[in-house]
């Protein structure tokens, strides 16, 4: 995904929560409005997107207060020392998480400020179908560890031998 595609997706998600991008663009950047695509290209040039990412209006609508935010926690690995002194590598699989906090946008602005790449940080909060492949989903139900109920009456492909 290119930087322009990512910015376009971020702005569209914020707009769906009530962010008025055109008004923000004209007021904050003091640039004339041509169209959506031209404004995205302007933001992408010379890292002007930082003023969007760290704008409170954008953050408040992107991480909407009180709404369930689903995001992807990527695969990770780290080393630790066990009780017997041996160094071991811990591998964590990626998964989706949900959060509901009234002022989550403040937390995420702080975390994004200390992140190495703010665009990479905020990218985790965009749910795109290609990112969800191979990631275990989280359920709102208490029995999320057991997975979905299995229909034992369902017929599998192995039950039919098509070559007979």
Long-range contacts (C-beta under 8 A, 24 or more apart in sequence): 1-123, 1-128, 3-44, 3-49, 3-119, 4-40, 4-41, 4-44, 6-119, 6-123, 6-126, 7-40, 7-43, 7-44, 7-49, 7-52, 8-40, 9-126, 9-128, 10-52, 10-62, 10-122, 10-126, 11-40, 11-52, 13-62, 13-126, 14-58, 14-61, 14-62, 15-61, 17-61, 17-62, 17-64, 17-67, 18-61, 18-64, 19-57, 19-58, 19-61, 19-62, 24-52, 24-55, 24-57, 24-58, 28-55, 49-119, 50-118, 53-112, 53-118, 53-119, 53-122, 54-109, 54-112, 54-113, 54-118, 56-105, 56-109, 59-105, 59-106, 59-108, 59-109, 60-105, 62-105, 62-122, 62-125, 63-104, 63-105, 63-108, 63-125, 65-102, 65-103, 65-104, 65-105, 66-100, 66-102, 67-100, 68-98, 68-99, 68-100, 69-98, 69-99, 69-100, 69-104, 69-125, 70-96, 70-97, 70-98, 70-127, 70-138, 71-96, 71-97, 71-98, 71-99, 71-124, 71-125, 71-127, 72-96, 72-97, 72-124, 72-127, 72-131, 72-132, 72-135, 73-97, 73-124, 74-124, 93-136, 94-134, 94-135, 94-136, 95-135, 95-136, 95-137, 95-138, 96-127, 96-132, 96-135, 96-136, 96-137, 96-138, 97-138, 98-138, 98-140
